[in-house]
């Protein structure tokens, strides 16, 4: 798994206007869909994960991703990065970076590590 294959320049969006966390998750999921990384149902799995536990990890960063049972919806590993300079409300936290991930065959562990 090369980093360039997982994170592509067109999947980085900087200087975005603030939106709701739900809109940010939809945007991240849609970008993963448009990149051929996941099926559209993966976006639902991202919200399912969020309902279980917030994917806000601190320091202004959230890493939305699908629940474990959504592995079959992942076609290939991918990462998308959304930057909100003015921040967004993410489960009562201020979030500046939303990093959507989809890891094929447990690649998400390597992705998170990198």
Secondary structure as GFF3:
##gff-version 3
##sequence-region A 1 114
A	DSSP	alpha_helix	3	6	.	.	.	ID=ss1
A	DSSP	beta_strand	7	13	.	.	.	ID=ss2
A	DSSP	alpha_helix	21	34	.	.	.	ID=ss3
A	DSSP	alpha_helix	42	52	.	.	.	ID=ss4
A	DSSP	beta_strand	56	58	.	.	.	ID=ss5
A	DSSP	beta_strand	61	62	.	.	.	ID=ss6
A	DSSP	three_ten_helix	68	73	.	.	.	ID=ss7
A	DSSP	beta_strand	78	89	.	.	.	ID=ss8
A	DSSP	beta_strand	94	102	.	.	.	ID=ss9
A	DSSP	three_ten_helix	104	106	.	.	.	ID=ss10
A	DSSP	alpha_helix	107	113	.	.	.	ID=ss11
###
